[in-house]
Every structure is written in C-alpha cells, then in structure tokens.
Amino acid sequence: MTTVNHHSLPVDDEGYYGRFGGAYIPEVLHHSVESLKDAYYKYVDTPEFQNEFRSLLRDYVGRPSPLYFSPYLSKKYGAKIYLKREDLNHTGAHKINNTIGQILLARKMGKTRILAETGAGQHGVATATVCALMGMECKVFMGATDVARQQPNVERMKMLGAEVVAVESGNKTLKDATNEAIRSWCCDPESYYLIGSTVGPHPYPEMVAYFQSVISEEIAFQLLQREGRENPDYVVACIGGGSNAAGAFYKFIDRPEVKLIAVEAAGKGVDTDETAATMAVGTEGIIHGSRTMLMQTEDGQIVEPYSISAGLDYPGVGPLHAFLAKEGRSQVLSATDDEALKAAYDLTRHEGIIPALESAHALAGLEKLSLKPDDIVVVNISGRGDKDMITYIANMKKYTSDENQA
C-alpha cells in the first residue's frame, strides 16, 4: 500500500477548505486540540508510525478490501460497476481504518482514556475494538434512538469492554451523541476524543480523511490491475459526516476527469420536514467545531435531521464535502428511505451482498446517473448490513414481494 501525502487535501494551515472548516472550540479544549495537531503532523509521516499503521491495516483489518465487479448492477445500469468492499473489513465497515490511525496517535500522546460518538454504531464498535487491542478505557456516546435500532452493535461494544452511554437529549441520535461526547471531553481534556467522521475542529477533518484515504489508494491500484487505468469515471459514496466518501474520493480530488458523487439521506424527501439532506436544504454555519453546511433555522437553531439510516441522520456535513460541492468538484445527490431500501434488497437478492443502510443510499444514487457502456463506476460499500437487520426484517415483506421484484 502506498503512503499518501496527507497534505494533499485542499486545506490551509488553519484547517480551512475555502471558507469552510477551522477550529471553533471552547478555551478549555484549546490545548488539547493544539496538542493533537502537533502530534499528528509530528508522527504520522514517520516510518515507525506508517509501518505500524500499514501492518495493522493488512494483518488486523484484512486490507486490501476487494474491488468486486458486479455483473448484475453492470447489466442493470449499462456500465462497468465495481463495488469497493469495505464491508469485508474487520468490524464490518470502513470505520476501523480511522480508529487504528487515531489510536496509534493517542498512544503516542500518552493517552489512555478514549471518548467517541457513534450513530449507526460502526464507529463505536471500531473504537471499542482498537481500545481492546491497545488496552485502553473506552466510553462511547450514542443517541437513545440509535441504541434501540442498532442493538447488535451496542452489545458488540459492551462485549469489547466499552461503556456505552445512551444520550436522551434532542432527537437522541448522532448530533446529540456528538454534543455529549464534546461535553465529556471538556470535563476531561486529558482524555482523547476519537472522532469518527470528517467533522469537528481542525485537524480532525484532515486527519480522518487521511486515515481513510487507503480506500482510494486501493481503488486506483486495483483498477490499474483490472482495467489498465487508475481512474474510474465515477466514484459514488454516501455522505453524512463524510468519512467513507472522503476516503473514496481522496486520491481523485485533483483529477477532474473522475466524477465524485456524494449521496446524502433525503429521508422522507428533501421537500419534507423529515430529511437529513444537508447540502440540499442547509445553509452555512458552525457545528461541532467547524464552519460548514448544516440544517438550521433562520436564527441559527439546529434542525433535527431524519433518516432511516442511523449513520446518515446528522444535520451537518464535513467541511471538505461542503467545499467540494460548492466548488463544483463533487455532485451531491440524495436518496430517500424508500430508494435506499429498494437498492439494498436489490443488491441482496441479485448479488448476495447485504449492505449497510448507509451504503444502500450510495447504491440508490446509481439510478440518478446517466451512464455510458464504457463508464467505470466504483461504489463504496462502506459497511455490511448485519447491524440493520431489525430494519430490514420490518420492511422485508414490502420490498421483496413478487410484485416489487417484478
């Protein structure tokens, strides 16, 4: 695996992607964030750090993850459709790439207590996993709504030794879990806050994108082997905060011939009050330490998001994605709950792959593209659907009847 220059993102020294980003933090966290930034730039490029990081990705996570040519989707959409199988990683999602990188950094900083937020539970599981590996304390904040609908992941976290805190405030989902994790960090700034997405104050968005960049590094190498070229025509990924999309886009950001397609969660529809389509309905503002696009009222109050997907119902988006969209470098689509469920059952029935509901949104984006027969499209399957079985079971009759299949 090739080492990526982590300074290749369109970000300045203050963590701004154009007008998005920065570090809007309370004074009590200033030292913690500055120390993190210093440690990140000090250690991440060293041979010692890179060797351990890459070794764990290979031997513990099981990388490289396969790039699978999908005969069914290719025939259906009239193009060459590949699936980047992040669902086959240890813990079942892309999240483990970032948690391994950050846990190594936390250890370099002498930290032993780890805090994390989680929505779908995959980042929580990945954090609990690396904490078990490294012998560190782990506390994961999770909205009570998500605790109920992602019970398998809650039990996995507990089995791995993590303390899971069910957050009862707000909509009881990812935003509220993040709020509580930040409050806990303020009370205990000597702990390490292991953010799971490309959100938060600088350097988190840059750091998480870099640790996830292995995804696009592998896509380029694997396509060169399979198709004789590094560049696909399209890379498609879902976005909530945006870590899997950042990883899948990373290597191709400065290659304009590669179209970057980000699919956000429309929920019941972008024209309803039940949506998480931040880029479609949001405005500029500050959330969780950075300036970005977010769902808010005219007086700046956060609007509660909604999506059937616990990992996408976040009222903001990472500053990198806000920048890419506003600059026209990425195209942002949205998929409703209904479209995502249809895409999930379709892939399951015809390819034997049960995707996470988050990944199903990316798959639903294929319907909205005008593809040509020689187009090469890579869809990032960011996670597996085990965690979503309660939701899938509840909807199975509706989406798998003979009538719907026809």
FIDREN-392004 format. One record per residue (C-alpha): residue number from 1; residue in three letters; chain; x, y, z. Coordinates in nm, 4 decimals, always signed. Layout:
<nodes>
   k   r c     east    north       up
 NUM ALA A        X        Y        Z
...
</nodes>
This chain:
<nodes>
   k   r c     east    north       up
   1 MET A  +0.0000  +0.0000  +0.0000
   2 THR A  +0.1314  +0.3413  -0.0974
   3 THR A  +0.1774  +0.6054  +0.1666
   4 VAL A  -0.0322  +0.9134  +0.0888
   5 ASN A  +0.0934  +1.2678  +0.1369
   6 HIS A  -0.1597  +1.3848  +0.3954
   7 HIS A  -0.1038  +1.7472  +0.2944
   8 SER A  -0.2597  +1.6882  -0.0493
   9 LEU A  -0.6079  +1.7973  +0.0595
  10 PRO A  -0.7258  +2.1489  -0.0361
  11 VAL A  -0.6782  +2.2703  +0.3217
  12 ASP A  -0.4705  +2.5539  +0.4675
  13 ASP A  -0.2707  +2.5655  +0.7906
  14 GLU A  -0.5729  +2.6786  +0.9891
  15 GLY A  -0.7862  +2.3900  +0.8683
  16 TYR A  -0.9945  +2.5807  +0.6144
  17 TYR A  -1.1210  +2.4330  +0.2884
  18 GLY A  -1.2004  +2.7606  +0.1191
  19 ARG A  -1.4361  +2.9285  +0.3655
  20 PHE A  -1.5283  +2.6012  +0.5396
  21 GLY A  -1.3504  +2.4355  +0.8318
  22 GLY A  -1.1416  +2.5933  +1.1057
  23 ALA A  -1.1452  +2.5198  +1.4784
  24 TYR A  -1.4291  +2.6826  +1.6723
  25 ILE A  -1.3720  +2.5423  +2.0184
  26 PRO A  -1.4101  +2.6436  +2.3827
  27 GLU A  -1.0971  +2.7692  +2.5539
  28 VAL A  -1.0828  +2.4615  +2.7768
  29 LEU A  -1.0148  +2.2453  +2.4696
  30 HIS A  -0.7629  +2.4750  +2.3003
  31 HIS A  -0.4590  +2.2961  +2.4460
  32 SER A  -0.5999  +1.9515  +2.3643
  33 VAL A  -0.6706  +2.0396  +2.0018
  34 GLU A  -0.3353  +2.2113  +1.9517
  35 SER A  -0.1547  +1.9150  +2.1087
  36 LEU A  -0.3406  +1.6803  +1.8769
  37 LYS A  -0.2487  +1.8863  +1.5723
  38 ASP A  +0.1162  +1.8983  +1.6744
  39 ALA A  +0.1250  +1.5227  +1.7360
  40 TYR A  -0.0488  +1.4439  +1.4082
  41 TYR A  +0.2000  +1.6388  +1.1992
  42 LYS A  +0.4929  +1.5155  +1.4068
  43 TYR A  +0.4233  +1.1428  +1.3923
  44 VAL A  +0.2019  +1.0466  +1.1005
  45 ASP A  +0.4690  +1.0599  +0.8295
  46 THR A  +0.7391  +0.8828  +1.0291
  47 PRO A  +0.8466  +0.5359  +0.9128
  48 GLU A  +0.7683  +0.3937  +1.2580
  49 PHE A  +0.4087  +0.5193  +1.2553
  50 GLN A  +0.3490  +0.4271  +0.8933
  51 ASN A  +0.4886  +0.0769  +0.9350
  52 GLU A  +0.2671  +0.0020  +1.2341
  53 PHE A  -0.0384  +0.1624  +1.0759
  54 ARG A  +0.0022  -0.0236  +0.7479
  55 SER A  +0.0839  -0.3517  +0.9205
  56 LEU A  -0.2341  -0.3349  +1.1288
  57 LEU A  -0.4415  -0.2465  +0.8230
  58 ARG A  -0.3020  -0.5522  +0.6479
  59 ASP A  -0.2841  -0.8105  +0.9254
  60 TYR A  -0.5595  -0.6990  +1.1642
  61 VAL A  -0.8158  -0.5314  +0.9390
  62 GLY A  -0.7594  -0.7578  +0.6388
  63 ARG A  -0.6741  -0.4951  +0.3782
  64 PRO A  -0.6746  -0.4510  +0.0898
  65 SER A  -1.0502  -0.4866  +0.0711
  66 PRO A  -1.1687  -0.6415  -0.2575
  67 LEU A  -1.2832  -0.4424  -0.5584
  68 TYR A  -1.5699  -0.6562  -0.6862
  69 PHE A  -1.7123  -0.6326  -1.0384
  70 SER A  -2.0898  -0.6565  -1.0099
  71 PRO A  -2.2397  -0.8416  -1.3098
  72 TYR A  -2.5968  -0.7645  -1.2047
  73 LEU A  -2.5540  -0.3895  -1.1449
  74 SER A  -2.3396  -0.3563  -1.4573
  75 LYS A  -2.6130  -0.5099  -1.6703
  76 LYS A  -2.8869  -0.3107  -1.4971
  77 TYR A  -2.7207  +0.0287  -1.5395
  78 GLY A  -2.5368  -0.0342  -1.8653
  79 ALA A  -2.1863  +0.0411  -1.7369
  80 LYS A  -1.8991  -0.1300  -1.5585
  81 ILE A  -1.9988  -0.1187  -1.1916
  82 TYR A  -1.7444  -0.2114  -0.9251
  83 LEU A  -1.8102  -0.2350  -0.5520
  84 LYS A  -1.5342  -0.1394  -0.3093
  85 ARG A  -1.5960  -0.3923  -0.0336
  86 GLU A  -1.5253  -0.2017  +0.2889
  87 ASP A  -1.7969  -0.4211  +0.4420
  88 LEU A  -1.5425  -0.7039  +0.4458
  89 ASN A  -1.3055  -0.5245  +0.6839
  90 HIS A  -1.2699  -0.6425  +1.0431
  91 THR A  -1.5704  -0.4973  +1.2344
  92 GLY A  -1.7681  -0.4739  +0.9094
  93 ALA A  -1.7100  -0.1186  +0.7883
  94 HIS A  -1.4578  +0.1435  +0.6808
  95 LYS A  -1.4502  +0.2965  +1.0303
  96 ILE A  -1.1676  +0.0702  +1.1517
  97 ASN A  -0.9188  +0.2429  +0.9147
  98 ASN A  -0.9537  +0.5693  +1.1036
  99 THR A  -0.9736  +0.4251  +1.4548
 100 ILE A  -0.6471  +0.2384  +1.4085
 101 GLY A  -0.4733  +0.5542  +1.2904
 102 GLN A  -0.6097  +0.7627  +1.5752
 103 ILE A  -0.5486  +0.5038  +1.8463
 104 LEU A  -0.1819  +0.4873  +1.7437
 105 LEU A  -0.1694  +0.8661  +1.7654
 106 ALA A  -0.3410  +0.8632  +2.1057
 107 ARG A  -0.0806  +0.6167  +2.2306
 108 LYS A  +0.1994  +0.8422  +2.1021
 109 MET A  +0.0422  +1.1250  +2.3042
 110 GLY A  +0.0334  +0.9109  +2.6180
 111 LYS A  -0.3478  +0.8964  +2.6309
 112 THR A  -0.5234  +0.6033  +2.7965
 113 ARG A  -0.8905  +0.7146  +2.8079
 114 ILE A  -1.0781  +0.7265  +2.4797
 115 LEU A  -1.4083  +0.9025  +2.4113
 116 ALA A  -1.6151  +0.8514  +2.0973
 117 GLU A  -1.9542  +0.9276  +1.9457
 118 THR A  -2.1454  +0.6898  +1.7222
 119 GLY A  -2.4650  +0.6845  +1.5198
 120 ALA A  -2.5004  +0.3543  +1.3387
 121 GLY A  -2.2643  +0.2012  +1.5913
 122 GLN A  -1.9912  +0.1067  +1.3450
 123 HIS A  -1.7520  +0.3764  +1.4658
 124 GLY A  -1.8339  +0.2813  +1.8244
 125 VAL A  -1.7572  -0.0829  +1.7523
 126 ALA A  -1.4360  +0.0078  +1.5719
 127 THR A  -1.3277  +0.2317  +1.8612
 128 ALA A  -1.4116  -0.0316  +2.1210
 129 THR A  -1.2183  -0.2834  +1.9126
 130 VAL A  -0.8960  -0.0838  +1.8967
 131 CYS A  -0.9271  +0.0096  +2.2630
 132 ALA A  -0.9465  -0.3602  +2.3488
 133 LEU A  -0.6444  -0.4194  +2.1261
 134 MET A  -0.4429  -0.1434  +2.2937
 135 GLY A  -0.5714  -0.1937  +2.6496
 136 MET A  -0.7369  +0.1496  +2.6796
 137 GLU A  -1.0517  +0.2681  +2.8540
 138 CYS A  -1.3374  +0.3363  +2.6145
 139 LYS A  -1.6570  +0.5392  +2.6563
 140 VAL A  -1.8958  +0.5645  +2.3613
 141 PHE A  -2.1842  +0.8124  +2.3432
 142 MET A  -2.4823  +0.7002  +2.1371
 143 GLY A  -2.8263  +0.8520  +2.0968
 144 ALA A  -3.1002  +0.6544  +2.2702
 145 THR A  -3.2920  +0.6271  +1.9422
 146 ASP A  -2.9878  +0.4707  +1.7796
 147 VAL A  -2.9290  +0.2425  +2.0767
 148 ALA A  -3.2749  +0.0961  +2.0167
 149 ARG A  -3.2404  +0.0497  +1.6414
 150 GLN A  -2.8759  -0.0626  +1.6417
 151 GLN A  -2.8885  -0.3085  +1.9304
 152 PRO A  -2.6457  -0.5639  +1.7823
 153 ASN A  -2.3702  -0.3019  +1.7695
 154 VAL A  -2.4487  -0.1869  +2.1239
 155 GLU A  -2.3952  -0.5408  +2.2503
 156 ARG A  -2.0748  -0.5750  +2.0479
 157 MET A  -1.9360  -0.2585  +2.2080
 158 LYS A  -2.0195  -0.3841  +2.5551
 159 MET A  -1.8654  -0.7241  +2.4826
 160 LEU A  -1.5483  -0.5445  +2.3731
 161 GLY A  -1.5347  -0.3693  +2.7121
 162 ALA A  -1.6682  -0.0248  +2.6234
 163 GLU A  -1.9039  +0.1791  +2.8370
 164 VAL A  -2.1991  +0.2796  +2.6187
 165 VAL A  -2.3776  +0.5981  +2.7259
 166 ALA A  -2.7314  +0.6333  +2.5872
 167 VAL A  -2.7964  +1.0029  +2.5193
 168 GLU A  -3.1548  +1.1142  +2.5910
 169 SER A  -3.1333  +1.4774  +2.4770
 170 GLY A  -3.2596  +1.6247  +2.1499
 171 ASN A  -3.3564  +1.3764  +1.8819
 172 LYS A  -3.1472  +1.1123  +2.0605
 173 THR A  -2.9331  +1.0484  +1.7518
 174 LEU A  -2.5832  +1.1248  +1.6224
 175 LYS A  -2.5888  +1.5025  +1.6710
 176 ASP A  -2.6837  +1.4587  +2.0355
 177 ALA A  -2.4243  +1.1865  +2.0900
 178 THR A  -2.1594  +1.4201  +1.9500
 179 ASN A  -2.2768  +1.7027  +2.1763
 180 GLU A  -2.2414  +1.4818  +2.4826
 181 ALA A  -1.9032  +1.3477  +2.3759
 182 ILE A  -1.7720  +1.7036  +2.3401
 183 ARG A  -1.9149  +1.7991  +2.6814
 184 SER A  -1.7425  +1.4986  +2.8345
 185 TRP A  -1.4168  +1.5961  +2.6633
 186 CYS A  -1.4472  +1.9483  +2.8068
 187 CYS A  -1.4755  +1.7970  +3.1554
 188 ASP A  -1.1823  +1.5650  +3.0952
 189 PRO A  -0.9490  +1.7296  +2.8418
 190 GLU A  -0.6726  +1.4799  +2.9228
 191 SER A  -0.8784  +1.2093  +2.7538
 192 TYR A  -0.8581  +1.1537  +2.3782
 193 TYR A  -1.1675  +1.2247  +2.1687
 194 LEU A  -1.1643  +0.9833  +1.8755
 195 ILE A  -1.3969  +1.1438  +1.6189
 196 GLY A  -1.5348  +0.9041  +1.3609
 197 SER A  -1.6019  +1.1300  +1.0638
 198 THR A  -1.4570  +1.4240  +0.8722
 199 VAL A  -1.6248  +1.6691  +1.1093
 200 GLY A  -1.5176  +1.8667  +1.4138
 201 PRO A  -1.2368  +2.1196  +1.4640
 202 HIS A  -0.9126  +2.1082  +1.2665
 203 PRO A  -0.7186  +1.8754  +1.2439
 204 TYR A  -0.9956  +1.6120  +1.2685
 205 PRO A  -1.1452  +1.6514  +0.9175
 206 GLU A  -0.7996  +1.6382  +0.7581
 207 MET A  -0.6798  +1.3563  +0.9817
 208 VAL A  -0.9837  +1.1317  +0.9347
 209 ALA A  -0.9765  +1.1849  +0.5581
 210 TYR A  -0.6107  +1.0869  +0.5515
 211 PHE A  -0.6576  +0.7706  +0.7559
 212 GLN A  -0.9455  +0.6739  +0.5245
 213 SER A  -0.7501  +0.7585  +0.2083
 214 VAL A  -0.6318  +0.3988  +0.1865
 215 ILE A  -0.9698  +0.3299  +0.0224
 216 SER A  -0.8971  +0.5402  -0.2872
 217 GLU A  -0.5332  +0.4300  -0.2930
 218 GLU A  -0.6522  +0.0729  -0.3278
 219 ILE A  -0.9218  +0.1606  -0.5820
 220 ALA A  -0.6576  +0.3177  -0.8089
 221 PHE A  -0.4205  +0.0226  -0.7762
 222 GLN A  -0.6940  -0.2371  -0.8208
 223 LEU A  -0.8430  -0.0645  -1.1256
 224 LEU A  -0.4974  -0.0462  -1.2832
 225 GLN A  -0.4762  -0.4228  -1.2491
 226 ARG A  -0.8315  -0.4879  -1.3684
 227 GLU A  -0.8878  -0.2184  -1.6325
 228 GLY A  -0.5385  -0.0945  -1.7158
 229 ARG A  -0.6078  +0.2512  -1.5738
 230 GLU A  -0.6116  +0.4074  -1.2273
 231 ASN A  -0.9006  +0.6455  -1.2741
 232 PRO A  -1.2657  +0.5417  -1.2704
 233 ASP A  -1.5170  +0.7669  -1.4429
 234 TYR A  -1.7279  +0.7903  -1.1270
 235 VAL A  -1.6752  +0.7288  -0.7565
 236 VAL A  -2.0017  +0.7061  -0.5632
 237 ALA A  -2.0289  +0.7168  -0.1834
 238 CYS A  -2.2856  +0.8109  +0.0787
 239 ILE A  -2.2288  +1.1150  +0.2997
 240 GLY A  -2.3421  +1.2003  +0.6475
 241 GLY A  -2.0371  +1.3493  +0.8127
 242 GLY A  -1.8473  +1.2072  +0.5181
 243 SER A  -1.5581  +0.9822  +0.6224
 244 ASN A  -1.6142  +0.6975  +0.3779
 245 ALA A  -1.6695  +0.9420  +0.0916
 246 ALA A  -1.3565  +1.1359  +0.1865
 247 GLY A  -1.1567  +0.8142  +0.1768
 248 ALA A  -1.3035  +0.7040  -0.1546
 249 PHE A  -1.2568  +1.0493  -0.3151
 250 TYR A  -0.9169  +1.1371  -0.1651
 251 LYS A  -0.6763  +1.0293  -0.4383
 252 PHE A  -0.9045  +1.1581  -0.7129
 253 ILE A  -0.9818  +1.5066  -0.5810
 254 ASP A  -0.7186  +1.6679  -0.8044
 255 ARG A  -0.8160  +1.4539  -1.1043
 256 PRO A  -1.1121  +1.6371  -1.2614
 257 GLU A  -1.1741  +1.3550  -1.5076
 258 VAL A  -1.3049  +1.1477  -1.2136
 259 LYS A  -1.6592  +1.2489  -1.1210
 260 LEU A  -1.7154  +1.2466  -0.7441
 261 ILE A  -2.0747  +1.1595  -0.6497
 262 ALA A  -2.1860  +1.2101  -0.2889
 263 VAL A  -2.5282  +1.0722  -0.1930
 264 GLU A  -2.6945  +1.2108  +0.1185
 265 ALA A  -3.0022  +1.0879  +0.3016
 266 ALA A  -3.3257  +1.2511  +0.1852
 267 GLY A  -3.5295  +1.0651  +0.4482
 268 LYS A  -3.8975  +1.1092  +0.3566
 269 GLY A  -3.7939  +1.3661  +0.0920
 270 VAL A  -3.5955  +1.6892  +0.0668
 271 ASP A  -3.9219  +1.8828  +0.0482
 272 THR A  -4.0418  +1.7447  +0.3833
 273 ASP A  -3.9517  +1.8144  +0.7440
 274 GLU A  -3.8091  +1.4620  +0.7742
 275 THR A  -3.4791  +1.4711  +0.5905
 276 ALA A  -3.1049  +1.4677  +0.6509
 277 ALA A  -3.0102  +1.6143  +0.3114
 278 THR A  -2.7810  +1.8843  +0.4473
 279 MET A  -2.6404  +2.0022  +0.1162
 280 ALA A  -2.9879  +2.0271  -0.0361
 281 VAL A  -3.1594  +2.2213  +0.2407
 282 GLY A  -2.8795  +2.3529  +0.4644
 283 THR A  -2.7039  +2.6865  +0.4979
 284 GLU A  -2.3594  +2.7895  +0.6190
 285 GLY A  -2.2980  +2.7830  +0.9903
 286 ILE A  -2.0899  +2.6358  +1.2699
 287 ILE A  -2.1488  +2.2946  +1.4206
 288 HIS A  -1.9251  +2.0815  +1.6415
 289 GLY A  -1.6174  +2.2972  +1.5948
 290 SER A  -1.6130  +2.3834  +1.2248
 291 ARG A  -1.7816  +2.6097  +0.9706
 292 THR A  -1.9731  +2.4048  +0.7177
 293 MET A  -2.3168  +2.3457  +0.5720
 294 LEU A  -2.5825  +2.2497  +0.8238
 295 MET A  -2.9551  +2.2261  +0.8731
 296 GLN A  -3.0642  +2.5243  +1.0824
 297 THR A  -3.3409  +2.7750  +1.1316
 298 GLU A  -3.3076  +3.1414  +1.0325
 299 ASP A  -3.1936  +3.2243  +1.3863
 300 GLY A  -2.9294  +2.9507  +1.3866
 301 GLN A  -3.1052  +2.6739  +1.5802
 302 ILE A  -3.0149  +2.3238  +1.4622
 303 VAL A  -3.2938  +2.1470  +1.2753
 304 GLU A  -3.3319  +1.7845  +1.3803
 305 PRO A  -3.2439  +1.5559  +1.0888
 306 TYR A  -3.4210  +1.2340  +0.9974
 307 SER A  -3.3116  +0.9264  +0.8052
 308 ILE A  -3.3871  +0.5576  +0.8328
 309 SER A  -3.0078  +0.5236  +0.8390
 310 ALA A  -2.8571  +0.5866  +1.1822
 311 GLY A  -2.5223  +0.6789  +1.0285
 312 LEU A  -2.6584  +0.9499  +0.7989
 313 ASP A  -2.9052  +1.1397  +1.0182
 314 TYR A  -2.6589  +1.4159  +1.1001
 315 PRO A  -2.7585  +1.7826  +1.0469
 316 GLY A  -2.4206  +1.8814  +0.9036
 317 VAL A  -2.1540  +1.7595  +0.6657
 318 GLY A  -1.7763  +1.7681  +0.6861
 319 PRO A  -1.6130  +2.0934  +0.5639
 320 LEU A  -1.4222  +1.9089  +0.2897
 321 HIS A  -1.7505  +1.7955  +0.1356
 322 ALA A  -1.9072  +2.1385  +0.1712
 323 PHE A  -1.6071  +2.2811  -0.0147
 324 LEU A  -1.6062  +2.0171  -0.2905
 325 ALA A  -1.9771  +2.0682  -0.3540
 326 LYS A  -1.9660  +2.4472  -0.3511
 327 GLU A  -1.6662  +2.4473  -0.5870
 328 GLY A  -1.8484  +2.2114  -0.8238
 329 ARG A  -1.5858  +1.9396  -0.7770
 330 SER A  -1.8404  +1.6928  -0.6415
 331 GLN A  -2.2012  +1.6337  -0.7354
 332 VAL A  -2.4384  +1.5838  -0.4438
 333 LEU A  -2.7418  +1.3617  -0.4910
 334 SER A  -2.9954  +1.2478  -0.2351
 335 ALA A  -3.1795  +0.9204  -0.1830
 336 THR A  -3.4954  +0.8664  +0.0186
 337 ASP A  -3.5530  +0.5904  +0.2715
 338 ASP A  -3.7634  +0.4134  +0.0113
 339 GLU A  -3.4971  +0.4364  -0.2578
 340 ALA A  -3.2257  +0.3137  -0.0211
 341 LEU A  -3.4323  +0.0158  +0.0944
 342 LYS A  -3.5111  -0.0828  -0.2640
 343 ALA A  -3.1429  -0.0637  -0.3547
 344 ALA A  -3.0455  -0.2731  -0.0512
 345 TYR A  -3.2911  -0.5532  -0.1241
 346 ASP A  -3.1976  -0.5425  -0.4936
 347 LEU A  -2.8277  -0.5955  -0.4213
 348 THR A  -2.9059  -0.8629  -0.1642
 349 ARG A  -3.1307  -1.0661  -0.3931
 350 HIS A  -2.9102  -1.0446  -0.7017
 351 GLU A  -2.5532  -1.0313  -0.5689
 352 GLY A  -2.5831  -1.1958  -0.2265
 353 ILE A  -2.4436  -0.8864  -0.0533
 354 ILE A  -2.6417  -0.7264  +0.2307
 355 PRO A  -2.5208  -0.3656  +0.2517
 356 ALA A  -2.5476  -0.1295  +0.5450
 357 LEU A  -2.8338  +0.1164  +0.5086
 358 GLU A  -2.5756  +0.3905  +0.4685
 359 SER A  -2.4183  +0.2121  +0.1710
 360 ALA A  -2.7638  +0.1466  +0.0275
 361 HIS A  -2.8005  +0.5218  -0.0225
 362 ALA A  -2.4878  +0.5201  -0.2400
 363 LEU A  -2.6308  +0.2324  -0.4420
 364 ALA A  -2.9558  +0.4259  -0.4860
 365 GLY A  -2.7550  +0.7062  -0.6429
 366 LEU A  -2.6833  +0.4890  -0.9485
 367 GLU A  -3.0424  +0.5376  -1.0652
 368 LYS A  -2.9792  +0.9106  -1.0913
 369 LEU A  -2.6709  +0.8958  -1.3148
 370 SER A  -2.6665  +0.8926  -1.6943
 371 LEU A  -2.4092  +0.6232  -1.7584
 372 LYS A  -2.2470  +0.5050  -2.0804
 373 PRO A  -2.1442  +0.1447  -2.1598
 374 ASP A  -1.7718  +0.2157  -2.1270
 375 ASP A  -1.8035  +0.4100  -1.7996
 376 ILE A  -1.6241  +0.2615  -1.4994
 377 VAL A  -1.8114  +0.3302  -1.1767
 378 VAL A  -1.6902  +0.2459  -0.8257
 379 VAL A  -1.9496  +0.2420  -0.5479
 380 ASN A  -1.8086  +0.2403  -0.1963
 381 ILE A  -1.9892  -0.0246  +0.0088
 382 SER A  -1.8890  +0.1339  +0.3369
 383 GLY A  -2.0420  -0.1266  +0.5680
 384 ARG A  -2.2317  -0.4520  +0.5949
 385 GLY A  -2.5955  -0.4783  +0.6853
 386 ASP A  -2.5858  -0.7018  +0.9938
 387 LYS A  -2.6496  -0.4036  +1.2181
 388 ASP A  -2.9590  -0.3072  +1.0173
 389 MET A  -3.1325  -0.6436  +1.0217
 390 ILE A  -3.4092  -0.5208  +1.2546
 391 THR A  -3.4990  -0.2522  +0.9988
 392 TYR A  -3.4605  -0.4869  +0.7031
 393 ILE A  -3.6799  -0.7515  +0.8639
 394 ALA A  -3.9501  -0.4940  +0.9387
 395 ASN A  -3.9584  -0.3881  +0.5722
 396 MET A  -3.8891  -0.7191  +0.4021
 397 LYS A  -4.2440  -0.8063  +0.3001
 398 LYS A  -4.2982  -0.4701  +0.1342
 399 TYR A  -3.9793  -0.4752  -0.0695
 400 THR A  -3.9334  -0.8422  -0.1565
 401 SER A  -4.2825  -0.9404  -0.2777
 402 ASP A  -4.3083  -1.0820  -0.6268
 403 GLU A  -4.4822  -0.7634  -0.7373
 404 ASN A  -4.1987  -0.5393  -0.6192
 405 GLN A  -3.9320  -0.7684  -0.7637
 406 ALA A  -4.1069  -0.7559  -1.0993
</nodes>
